[in-house]
């Protein structure tokens, strides 16, 4: 049985794992939601959003993520029978990514984990949006490598994203696939495709998370927070 200490590199999902993707999206959608005459549950809102996002990513894999958010914003409002948002409101929604907050444990955990591993971003956003997040709630953390969907030309769970990452870390760091741990919240975006390309994975099962959940859960280690993973790596009880 392998140990966490046997690996050399962590490949991170960012939004949902390091950054509060769901909370950020709902906060950005609030001006549109304020026009509602009915109450919606968090799960209902996020389930519809996730369907729209997944479908748009499959339809336009080359579209930068901020533009994709702008595109699906009016579709989300329509699915909820809300008044159509203005073009400016949809643009503001797409531009909100850099304002989404990191989870409270994230930055400290990244600093601790960086003492043991190379840390690589494998994110579904575009380069400009990730740069805003990194300069903002991630406090300028110096990742060893940043790979976005814009670099690959496709969105996870497309296996091309994982293959691109594996080829790049082999070239840059001489790290083999068996030395990589995919570290993520979403079963749909990360754990299932990681398993399909032969990667081990660490499930950061953020409490209350909705998007990316699947009935079949695949993972090799599980923690509720990234801080919990850092504790395990450091042997903290």
C-alpha positions in Angstrom: 0.0 0.0 0.0 1.5 3.3 -1.0 1.9 6.3 1.3 1.3 10.0 0.6 5.0 10.5 1.1 5.7 8.2 -1.9 4.7 10.9 -4.4 6.6 13.9 -5.8 3.9 16.1 -7.4 0.3 17.2 -6.6 -1.8 18.3 -9.5 -4.6 20.5 -8.2 -8.0 21.4 -9.3 -8.5 25.0 -8.1 -12.1 26.0 -8.1 -14.0 23.8 -5.7 -10.8 22.5 -4.1 -8.7 25.6 -3.2 -11.2 28.3 -4.0 -14.9 28.3 -3.0 -16.3 27.8 -6.5 -19.9 27.3 -5.4 -20.0 30.1 -2.9 -18.3 32.5 -5.4 -20.7 31.6 -8.2 -23.8 32.0 -6.0 -22.5 35.4 -4.7 -21.9 36.6 -8.3 -25.4 35.4 -9.3 -27.1 37.2 -6.4 -28.0 40.4 -8.3 -30.0 38.3 -10.8 -31.4 36.1 -8.0 -32.7 39.2 -6.2 -35.3 39.6 -9.0 -36.8 36.2 -8.1 -40.3 35.9 -6.6 -39.6 32.3 -5.5 -37.0 30.8 -3.2 -34.6 28.2 -4.6 -32.5 25.8 -2.7 -28.7 26.0 -3.0 -28.6 22.5 -4.4 -31.3 23.3 -7.1 -29.4 26.4 -8.2 -26.0 24.7 -8.4 -27.4 21.5 -10.1 -28.8 23.6 -12.9 -25.7 25.7 -13.2 -23.5 22.7 -13.4 -25.6 21.2 -16.2 -25.4 24.4 -18.2 -21.7 24.7 -17.6 -20.9 21.1 -18.6 -23.0 21.4 -21.8 -21.4 24.7 -22.8 -17.9 23.3 -22.2 -18.6 20.3 -24.4 -20.1 22.6 -27.1 -17.3 25.2 -27.1 -14.2 23.6 -25.5 -12.0 26.4 -26.9 -14.1 29.2 -25.2 -12.2 30.9 -22.3 -13.9 30.2 -19.0 -14.8 33.9 -18.2 -16.5 34.1 -21.6 -18.3 30.8 -20.9 -19.7 32.2 -17.7 -20.9 35.3 -19.5 -22.6 33.0 -22.1 -24.4 30.7 -19.7 -25.5 33.5 -17.3 -28.7 34.4 -19.2 -29.4 30.7 -19.8 -29.3 30.1 -16.0 -31.7 33.0 -15.4 -34.0 31.6 -18.1 -34.0 28.1 -16.6 -35.1 29.7 -13.3 -37.8 31.8 -15.0 -36.0 35.0 -13.9 -36.0 38.2 -15.9 -33.3 38.3 -18.6 -30.1 39.9 -17.3 -28.5 42.9 -19.1 -25.4 42.4 -21.1 -23.5 44.3 -18.4 -24.8 41.9 -15.7 -23.7 38.9 -17.7 -20.2 40.4 -18.3 -19.9 41.1 -14.5 -20.8 37.5 -13.8 -18.1 36.3 -16.1 -15.6 38.7 -14.6 -16.3 37.6 -11.0 -13.9 34.7 -11.0 -11.0 36.6 -9.5 -13.2 37.7 -6.6 -14.2 34.2 -5.5 -12.7 33.5 -2.0 -10.1 30.8 -1.2 -11.1 28.3 1.5 -9.7 29.4 4.9 -7.2 26.5 5.1 -5.9 26.7 1.5 -3.0 29.1 1.5 -1.4 27.7 4.7 -1.9 24.1 3.5 -0.3 25.0 0.1 2.8 26.4 1.9 3.1 23.2 4.0 2.6 20.9 1.1 5.1 22.7 -1.0 7.8 21.5 1.5 7.1 17.9 0.2 5.8 18.2 -3.4 5.9 20.1 -6.6 2.5 21.9 -6.8 0.9 22.1 -10.2 -2.4 23.8 -11.2 -4.7 21.9 -13.6 -7.7 24.2 -13.8 -10.7 24.6 -16.1 -10.4 28.4 -16.1 -8.6 30.7 -18.5 -5.1 32.2 -17.9 -6.3 35.7 -17.1 -8.9 34.6 -14.6 -6.5 32.3 -12.8 -4.0 35.2 -12.6 -6.6 37.3 -10.8 -7.3 34.5 -8.4 -3.7 33.8 -7.7 -3.0 37.5 -7.1 -6.1 37.8 -5.0 -7.4 35.1 -2.6 -4.5 32.8 -3.2 -2.1 35.6 -2.0 0.4 35.2 -4.8 1.2 31.6 -4.0 4.1 30.5 -6.3 2.9 27.3 -8.0 5.6 25.3 -9.8 3.4 25.1 -12.9 0.1 26.5 -14.1 -2.0 24.7 -16.7 -5.4 26.0 -17.7 -8.1 24.8 -20.0 -7.1 27.6 -22.3 -3.6 26.1 -22.6 -5.0 22.7 -23.5 -8.0 23.7 -25.7 -10.4 21.5 -23.8 -12.1 21.3 -20.4 -11.8 18.5 -17.8 -13.1 15.8 -17.6 -11.5 15.5 -21.1 -8.6 13.1 -20.8 -6.5 15.5 -23.0 -6.1 17.8 -20.0 -4.6 15.1 -17.8 -2.4 13.8 -20.6 -1.1 17.3 -21.3 -0.3 17.8 -17.6 1.5 14.4 -17.4 3.6 15.1 -20.5 4.5 18.6 -19.3 5.5 17.5 -15.8 7.6 14.7 -17.3 9.4 17.3 -19.5 9.8 20.0 -16.9 10.4 18.0 -13.7 11.1 14.5 -14.8 8.1 13.3 -12.8 6.4 10.1 -13.9 2.7 9.4 -13.7 3.1 7.1 -10.8 4.6 10.0 -8.8 1.6 12.3 -9.4 -1.4 12.7 -7.1 -4.5 14.4 -8.6 -5.8 16.4 -5.7 -9.4 17.7 -6.1 -13.0 17.9 -4.9 -14.9 17.0 -8.0 -15.5 13.4 -8.8 -16.8 14.3 -12.3 -14.1 16.7 -13.4 -11.1 15.1 -11.7 -11.2 11.7 -9.9 -13.0 9.7 -12.6 -10.8 10.9 -15.5 -7.7 10.7 -13.3 -8.5 7.0 -12.7 -8.9 6.5 -16.4 -5.4 7.7 -17.2 -4.0 5.6 -14.3 -3.4 8.4 -11.7 -3.9 8.0 -8.0 -6.0 10.7 -6.4 -6.7 12.5 -3.1 -10.4 13.5 -2.6 -10.7 16.9 -0.8 -14.4 16.4 0.0 -15.4 19.9 0.9 -18.4 19.7 3.3 -21.7 20.6 1.5 -20.2 20.5 -2.0 -22.7 19.8 -4.8 -21.2 20.3 -8.2 -19.2 17.5 -9.6 -20.6 14.8 -7.3 -21.2 11.4 -8.7 -22.8 8.3 -7.2 -19.7 6.3 -7.7 -16.8 7.7 -5.7 -13.2 6.9 -6.7 -10.2 8.0 -4.7 -7.2 6.7 -2.9 -7.2 9.1 0.1 -9.9 11.3 1.4 -9.8 14.5 3.6 -12.5 17.2 4.2 -9.9 20.0 3.8 -6.5 20.6 2.2 -5.3 21.4 5.7 -6.3 17.9 6.8 -4.2 16.5 4.0 -1.2 18.6 5.0 -1.6 17.3 8.6 -1.5 13.8 7.3 1.6 14.4 5.2 3.3 16.0 8.2 2.2 13.2 10.5 0.1 15.5 12.7 -2.6 13.7 14.7 
